[in-house]
Amino acid sequence: MEAGNGDVQVETLQTQIEHLEELWKKDATRRLARETLLKSELLDVRTALLAAESNGKNELDLLRHRIKTADTLLSYLNCKARILTIPRFAHTSCGIRRQEGVGLVDKKGVLITQWKDSMNPAIFDQHSLDPESQSISRAHEQSPHEEEHVESIARTVMQVTDVMEFLLKRAILAEADVDVERQKARASQDEAKQKSLQLESMQSRVQEMEKVAVCTSSILKKMQLKLGDMEQETSRQQQRAAENEQELSRVRHDFRVLRSRIEILVTSSARTIVNLEKRIEEMEGISERYFASRFLSIS
């Protein structure tokens, strides 16, 4: 009887052991599957962190490149504006030179007499970058979108430069017109003086020949009328010269206003660059704290 009870107990123990072994195997399988899942999730998190870090660096590099490009172009514009304020360097900066036997010509070889026909403000809307601006905008490799952005900034800067050159040409033309009108006024004044001297001589001769040259009085009247007409013409020419001088002063005023606006633009851009640099520093700090917190949470 005791042997039978012992066999039953042994069988019971064996059954319990088998059940425990089965439970242990299932638990080991679940643990292995969970460990595999955790490893996969850890790998995904690491991949996401690396991708986020790469995207952050690319964005920071893009912002730095934009800031550097904008600063370079604004420095070029500021230098161009300062050069245009120096009379002896303004012509050279805009490609204007004096050609022997012809006079002043611009960088395209157009004569000064044809500048009024070639100065069309509508061409500023269809501006193409010159080699100097292309070299500035292509100083680094960049995506097509970024290249388009940089070229847009460079095109705006070159449009402002063209406006300054346009105003310089207007000033040169106004000065040339004033000189021409002054020369005409001087010539008219000289001619009037000569006619006045001739008239005085005629009057003295008429007084001497009053009795023998009655017809001289009519000639004298004609000369007086002609002299009056010439004086009126001289007055009109002097008035035109004054109007040209007023136009020149208006052009110079426009040039000074444009220069002040450019200086304001340069100052505003410098402030924007400082704000962008602060933003970059804040983004770098946020990225470092984010990566540190992510690694701490993973570990």
HELIX and SHEET records of a PDB file:
HELIX    1   1 GLU A    2  LEU A   84  1                                  83    
HELIX    2   2 PRO A   87  SER A   93  1                                   7    
HELIX    3   3 ILE A  112  GLN A  114  5                                   3    
HELIX    4   4 TRP A  115  SER A  118  1                                   4    
HELIX    5   5 PRO A  121  GLN A  126  5                                   6    
HELIX    6   6 PRO A  131  SER A  137  1                                   7    
HELIX    7   7 PRO A  144  GLU A  208  1                                  65    
HELIX    8   8 THR A  216  ILE A  298  1                                  83    
SHEET    1   A 2 ARG A  97  GLN A  99  0                                        
SHEET    2   A 2 GLY A 103  VAL A 105 -1                                        
END                                                                             
